[in-house]
Amino acid sequence: MSEASSPTAPPAAGREEIRLLLFGRPGAGKTSLLGALAQAAQTQEHLLNGRLTERTPALEGLRHQVYDETTRPTAEEVVLYPVDFESFETAGREHLQAVLIDCDGRAANDLLTRRPSLDPDSAEGPLAQEMLAADALVLVVDASESASQVDADFAEFGRFLRLFERGRGQRSEVSGLPVFLVLSKCDLLAGPGDAPVDWVERIEERKRQVGQRFRDFLARRESADGPPAFGSIDLHLWATAVKRPALAGTPAKPREPYGVAELFRQCIDAALLFRQRRRRAGRRLLWTVGTATGLVGLLIALTVALLGQALRDRESDRQVRALQNKVDTYKLKEGQTTAERLRGWPTLPRQRMSELAELRSDPDFDRLPADQQRYVEDRLQELRDYVAYYDKLLQLRRRPAEARTEAELEEIEQTLKTDLAVPRAAWGQTEAARLHHDYLEQIAALRRAVDNVAEWYRQRQREGEKLWTFAGRPPGAAGTSVDWRDWQAEVEKLFAGAEKPPFRETDRLPGPGTPTYGETVFLFQRVQEARHDWEAVKRHLQRLLDLSSALGLAGTQPDRPSPLALPRKPPFTVGDAAERLQRLQEAYPRYKEEFTLADLPEAIVGDVRQAAAASYEQLLEAGREVVLRQLQQAAGDGRETPQRWAAVRRWLLQDPEELRAWRQLARVLTGLKDGSRVDPAAELAEFLDRERFPLELKRLTVEVPDRLRVRPSGPLSVYHPPTSRTGPALVFEVVGDSQRDPQRRVTVYTFRPTNGKGALTYQPGEELWATLPLRDADKGAWMFTWARSRSEVYQHERLTRPPRLHRPDQENIAGELAVGVVLRATKGSGIPPVPDLMPVVRLEKR
């Protein structure tokens, strides 16, 4: 880190100002510490425990150099930075004035290496004078230096401190000048992959190493040079960095100083205490001199008498006073309140506990006044209890953010209120108590958030279920069960609202240090269940929204394609199927899984079936044209034969390209029409492969619409010449009373075989028809004749199609088609159906 200086050295401050001198070799980081102090004054007032304002803009210039530019070397021997400091403890009552003194590293190097003494009247420069006038001294050492360089620095510092003590002793200065040995550039100690706690531990280890080496050095110096002079110093060890490095899980914080605010607050407190002691010593000296002027003779005699004893007690008293000074210094820097005494977790409480333990283990501790002994022991026990409690709080088995159920949250809360309750009422404003309070606040915030989020999802679920069941919805104007356009609009409105919840997974819960919704609330079992239930309803609604749109139940909509709504005009062709299938795949990629009748609300199944059946009929017409064209190509002479149908079958088995897209659409529509999902082409190919069709007709019913006003007047006869050439092959008589269905307005008649025989076998190409004599209300004779089929080769289909109503003496083609008349086989295997794809065969004879 480079050194920097203020652009203009301000004038010297008055004598009543606290004077803090930063001293060290070139490049040690003195000037950068002042720039970091200006940054801390803006962003870390809570660590300064006060408000620092400068009386010139010089410090701000240093801050700009350190954090926005490159620092420049200090060009003058000393540079003064006058500041005002207002402690938060005495806010509004007193402003402390101080002067922060930077020096040229070269001038400092000269003092360290060449000067034989500190002479305040030296003409070589003002640095020596500032040294002797300082109320606190900050010796800056680069923490990243090698051990050999640190030892070399200590050798020079040691020689300098000996000069310093002697100079102060010659001036009869009060002892205990606070000297802070500061390790700078500690951000360079961070190792690859270090977590924040690892970095702090590296710093503490470096402090222990440097502190031990310096103590060893001072011990060797005292052994060689004798005990310190009268102007002895009070040494402290500190660590700083102008920025925080990037650590595992934590990005770099290039504008956040480490340890700087705390260092200067301790310097100010220690300097103020030293200045107060120096003033008291000066007043005592003036009083002593004044009294001595009047009683010189008596004092001379008394001095001679006491001199011997004073010399004997001097060394012992000096040691006790030195220990008392350390206790007083500790008192000054610990703060006035419990929260201030215990602040700075985890570094400061452990550091202070170490300092107090060192005081407690001093050989002269038992000679301290009782109140000072009690003070040290009480504070040490308080710190031990506090550290133990804080560690226990941090080792909470499960923190509120890790709870996943209300039961776990309740268990954590009970633990915090019992086993981990704050042990001392005086700790109410400490960091540990705040963490304890934050945990309880997080629990309350979590409960509220879980309730709110779960209820929000439940409300969406209730709204969705109402839309899914179609409860209370009026029928549509087009004859559908519901107004589909209105229903779709409400579903889309629900979906749009659900996309904008009043919370997001990245939002943080209310309160300090709280986790995000995604880290906690969304992981709660009750929230997950509510969210899962809503998403299940949403999937159902989305499926039905897509299905109803694809079928065109809500009409044509630009943003919701209707590829399954096949038009009557212009007529749909097989060639259109590929384009429809592509639109279906693009707009509704999950159509194969989702476009089924399964689990649809009963209220709208009829609409889906009806729409699918209408489109399927258009699809069939297009497919039948292709099949008929294929049959026409095979029937060169214009005759329809089983052999020609065999050629069509072979063509179908080849999976012709022109029918591939058509067949996929057919499977979708048959699934929605009746749930069968059949392939009409495969069904026709299988049908054409059969050589015989057994008809087992043990019991028949005939439904006759009331509007025809006729009723059976004789047996129902089935004619099949291969079975009986002289008359009907099967004869059925009416049994029991007819059953009228007034709601459908039909009458049902039941028939059974007259001779117990109700079966025959039909082979393709054979003739087959049926008749039933009738009588109307005027006793007129009529007849039903079942003689219509799509194919002359498969005439058994005639029994499944409406008959013609005609006079007995007329040909059946002269009568009218009796729409609504249905013949069914209610017992036995029935009448084999003819596939849907079978066309109405019209061959041109050649």
Beta strands, then each sheet from edge to edge (+ up, - down):
strand 1: 18-23
strand 2: 50-54
strand 3: 78-87
strand 4: 96-103
strand 5: 136-142
strand 6: 177-184
strand 7: 233-239
strand 8: 693-696
strand 9: 699-705
strand 10: 710-712
strand 11: 716-719
strand 12: 730-741
strand 13: 746-753
strand 14: 759-762
strand 15: 769-776
strand 16: 781-786
strand 17: 804-806
strand 18: 816-817
strand 19: 822-827
sheet 1: 2+ 3- 4+ 1+ 5+ 6+ 7+
sheet 2: 8+ 14-
sheet 3: 10+ 15- 11+ 12- 13+ 9- 19+
sheet 4: 10+ 15- 16+ 17- 18+
end
